Amino acid sequence: MFRRDHFEYDLMLDLVLRFFPAEQVLMQPHEFLRTDPKRYFSQLSGLCEMPISAASPDRVVNMRIAGPALPIQRMLNRLITQRPHPGIEYDQSPLSMRIKNRAVRVADRLLGSSSRLSQRFDQRIRNTIEEMLGSYFAQSNSRLAKMLDIDLKSLGYRTMD
């Protein structure tokens, strides 16, 4: 369903560096947002030459839902296809969309990530990914790690090391 080379980020970085000077390019693993947000925003701030700091949200938003709630979300997405308009406040979204989102959140709470069902679901997904991809991206990740001078393996990326 997707082209694997689309996710070989070393190829993307190499292409970008053909058109832009290296000092105008910044590529960071998104994991830094969680593991080292100060570093992430410090580097972004340096590139933009303006102060940018990590926000401290009062609550987590857009957190991933537990695996067993995904089939419920997929089914409801097929039934309720309305999309919110850009810039519209959530409480002004169509009622059907708000009901769908509430149903998914309730399912997520009931089937939460700590449940045995959720753990089995997540393991099944990991096994499927392993079967389909294995070490396919290891070479690309190793090349990217060298290009960025970042230990991607420590962030959970499979590399040739």
QUIQUICOR-V610494 format. One line per field, one symbol per residue. ss: DSSP state (H for helix, E for strand, - for the rest). phi: phi as a letter, one per 30 degrees, with the letter a starting at -180 (. if undefined). psi: psi as a letter, one per 20 degrees, with the letter a starting at -180 (. if undefined). A space follows every 10 residues. Layout:
ss = ???
phi = ???
psi = ???
This chain:
ss = ---HHHH-HH HHHHHHHHH- -HHH------ HHHHH-HHHH HHHHHHHH-- ---------- ------HHHH HHHHHHHHH- ---------H HH--HHHHHH HHHHHHHHHH -----HHHHH HHHHHHHHHH HHH----HHH HHHHHHHH-- --HHH----- -
phi = .bdeddccdd dddeddddcb dedcbbbbdd ddecdaddde ddddddddha dbbddcddbd bhddddeddd dddedddddb cdcddeidde dcdeedddde ddddddeddd cfdcdddddd dddddedddd ddchcecedd ddddeddchb ddddcjddbd d
psi = iqphihjnih ggggggihiq qhijpppqpi hhhghmhggg hggggggilq ppqpqnqhqp qkqqqqgiig hgggghhhhn jpqqqpiqqg iiqqghghgg hggggggggh jriiqhgggg ghhggggggg ghhckgjggg hggggghilp nhhijjppri .
